[in-house]
Amino acid sequence: MWITLSNVADRLLVFAKTNPEKGASGISAFILERGWKGLTTGSIEGKMGVHASNTGWISMQDVRVPKSHLLGEEGEGFKIAMSSLRQCPLRRRRRCGGCDEGLPRRIDQICQGTADLGRPIADYQLVQQLIANMQQSIDAGQLLVWKAGWLKNQGMRNTRETSMAKWFCTDAANRCANDAVQVHGAYGYSDEYNVERHLRNSKSAVIYEGTSQIHTLLQGVPRPRRTPGPSHAQRNAACDAGYWQEEA
Ligand SMILES: Cc1cc2nc3c(=O)[nH]c(=O)nc-3n(C[C@H](O)[C@H](O)[C@H](O)COP(=O)(O)OP(=O)(O)OC[C@H]3O[C@@H](n4cnc5c(N)ncnc54)[C@H](O)[C@@H]3O)c2cc1C
């Protein structure tokens, strides 16, 4: 189990099957407290990146959880997990945006330098192509994040939009970081210019909070029919603006 901050957190949110026959409706959420008998945690060492963040494991052996530590109602665990996932990836996209936004600025500096043939690196069209692709990803990702955030601010459901933003922005950040290493040449492969750190860190975001494959699957699920919802002013506004919405 890879759990962010599990080795330092005072409380841990755990989902468990309380009624396996009921599938997703048979999962409940519990808050566990550090120090409880049977609950142990530790740090995971040897990570490729995100060294500034503790990632750890949790082990539970016959842990007794009082009823007072049930979060929500019994059977609501899946709903709670999904509601938190609707927002977490959005914050993550903002951070990935920051990661790949910083790279073109960094690359602008390196492009002032000259390559082997004495021409500025920025003169090469194939290098310009890499930078143009980065800018394209950043602008498109920004719009996806804004769209998901706008829907949230309207109090509207944004599950699909957040998933799309997470999928696109994390893939884009990783792609941009990889191209940044390329533009730096051999220096990109060293820790001198920090771009290799972006490559290592951005890879983790492609994995957690739903891998790219899982978000691809979510987008592939057939969409429910969109209804105009004449009594719902905000929904109408979103439909007018061209935003697709799931049925509530
Ligand atoms: C730095 C870091 C921090 C993390 N923090 C947390 C945390 O705080 N909380 C938490 O709950 N988890 C956390 N995780 C775990 C993370 O959520 C999981 O690693 C991630 O969901 C993938 O699960 P897995 O590792 O079990 O891979 P698997 O599920 O075994 O997947 C392996 C591969 O198979 C693919 N795959 C799996 N299922 C399908 C499918 N149906 N169709 C197509 N392809 C599929 C995956 O995309 C992946 O490429 C963290 C991970 C990392 C790296």
The ligand as a Tripos MOL2 file, in Angstrom:
@<TRIPOS>MOLECULE
LIG
   53    58     1     0     0
SMALL
NO_CHARGES

@<TRIPOS>ATOM
      1 C1          3.9300    8.6550   -4.7230 C.3       1 LIG1
      2 C2          2.6450    7.9020   -4.5480 C.ar      1 LIG1
      3 C3          1.7380    8.2940   -3.5690 C.ar      1 LIG1
      4 C4          0.5390    7.5920   -3.3930 C.ar      1 LIG1
      5 N1         -0.3540    7.9970   -2.4090 N.ar      1 LIG1
      6 C5         -1.5070    7.3290   -2.2350 C.ar      1 LIG1
      7 C6         -2.4630    7.7160   -1.2250 C.ar      1 LIG1
      8 O1         -2.2470    8.6770   -0.4940 O.2       1 LIG1
      9 N2         -3.6150    7.0100   -1.1080 N.ar      1 LIG1
     10 C7         -3.8880    5.9370   -1.8960 C.ar      1 LIG1
     11 O2         -4.9560    5.3300   -1.7470 O.2       1 LIG1
     12 N3         -2.9960    5.5220   -2.8520 N.ar      1 LIG1
     13 C8         -1.8270    6.2010   -3.0310 C.ar      1 LIG1
     14 N4         -0.9290    5.7810   -3.9830 N.ar      1 LIG1
     15 C9         -1.1930    4.5290   -4.6910 C.3       1 LIG1
     16 C10        -1.7820    4.7740   -6.0660 C.3       1 LIG1
     17 O3         -3.0760    5.3000   -5.9540 O.3       1 LIG1
     18 C11        -1.7550    3.4380   -6.8210 C.3       1 LIG1
     19 O4         -0.3960    3.0770   -7.0220 O.3       1 LIG1
     20 C12        -2.4620    3.5390   -8.1490 C.3       1 LIG1
     21 O5         -3.8580    3.6580   -7.9560 O.3       1 LIG1
     22 C13        -2.2100    2.3150   -9.0260 C.3       1 LIG1
     23 O6         -2.5310    1.1750   -8.3250 O.3       1 LIG1
     24 P1         -1.4720   -0.0300   -8.2160 P.3       1 LIG1
     25 O7         -0.1400    0.5280   -7.8440 O.co2     1 LIG1
     26 O8         -2.1030   -1.0520   -7.3390 O.co2     1 LIG1
     27 O9         -1.3330   -0.5750   -9.6990 O.3       1 LIG1
     28 P2         -2.2730   -1.6390  -10.4040 P.3       1 LIG1
     29 O10        -3.7130   -1.3620  -10.1030 O.co2     1 LIG1
     30 O11        -1.7280   -3.0030  -10.1130 O.co2     1 LIG1
     31 O12        -2.0120   -1.2780  -11.9310 O.3       1 LIG1
     32 C14        -0.8210   -1.6540  -12.6310 C.3       1 LIG1
     33 C15        -0.9950   -1.2240  -14.0820 C.3       1 LIG1
     34 O13        -2.1400   -1.8370  -14.6550 O.3       1 LIG1
     35 C16        -3.0280   -0.8600  -15.1660 C.3       1 LIG1
     36 N5         -4.4120   -1.2690  -14.9160 N.ar      1 LIG1
     37 C17        -4.9720   -1.6310  -13.7350 C.ar      1 LIG1
     38 N6         -6.2710   -1.8820  -13.8900 N.ar      1 LIG1
     39 C18        -6.5370   -1.7080  -15.2150 C.ar      1 LIG1
     40 C19        -7.7180   -1.8380  -16.0130 C.ar      1 LIG1
     41 N7         -8.9090   -2.2040  -15.4930 N.pl3     1 LIG1
     42 N8         -7.6190   -1.5600  -17.3390 N.ar      1 LIG1
     43 C20        -6.4390   -1.1480  -17.8730 C.ar      1 LIG1
     44 N9         -5.2980   -1.0330  -17.1810 N.ar      1 LIG1
     45 C21        -5.3560   -1.2940  -15.8610 C.ar      1 LIG1
     46 C22        -2.7060    0.4140  -14.3950 C.3       1 LIG1
     47 O14        -3.0770    1.5860  -15.1190 O.3       1 LIG1
     48 C23        -1.2040    0.2940  -14.2360 C.3       1 LIG1
     49 O15        -0.5660    0.7530  -15.4040 O.3       1 LIG1
     50 C24         0.2670    6.4770   -4.1940 C.ar      1 LIG1
     51 C25         1.1780    6.0920   -5.2050 C.ar      1 LIG1
     52 C26         2.3420    6.7990   -5.3930 C.ar      1 LIG1
     53 C27         3.2980    6.3910   -6.4920 C.3       1 LIG1
@<TRIPOS>BOND
     1     1     2 1
     2     2     3 ar
     3     2    52 ar
     4     3     4 ar
     5     4     5 ar
     6     4    50 ar
     7     5     6 ar
     8     6     7 ar
     9     6    13 1
    10     7     8 2
    11     7     9 ar
    12     9    10 ar
    13    10    11 2
    14    10    12 ar
    15    12    13 ar
    16    13    14 ar
    17    14    15 1
    18    14    50 ar
    19    15    16 1
    20    16    17 1
    21    16    18 1
    22    18    19 1
    23    18    20 1
    24    20    21 1
    25    20    22 1
    26    22    23 1
    27    23    24 1
    28    24    25 2
    29    24    26 1
    30    24    27 1
    31    27    28 1
    32    28    29 2
    33    28    30 1
    34    28    31 1
    35    31    32 1
    36    32    33 1
    37    33    34 1
    38    33    48 1
    39    34    35 1
    40    35    36 1
    41    35    46 1
    42    36    37 ar
    43    36    45 ar
    44    37    38 ar
    45    38    39 ar
    46    39    40 ar
    47    39    45 ar
    48    40    41 1
    49    40    42 ar
    50    42    43 ar
    51    43    44 ar
    52    44    45 ar
    53    46    47 1
    54    46    48 1
    55    48    49 1
    56    50    51 ar
    57    51    52 ar
    58    52    53 1
@<TRIPOS>SUBSTRUCTURE
     1 LIG1         1 GROUP 0 **** ****
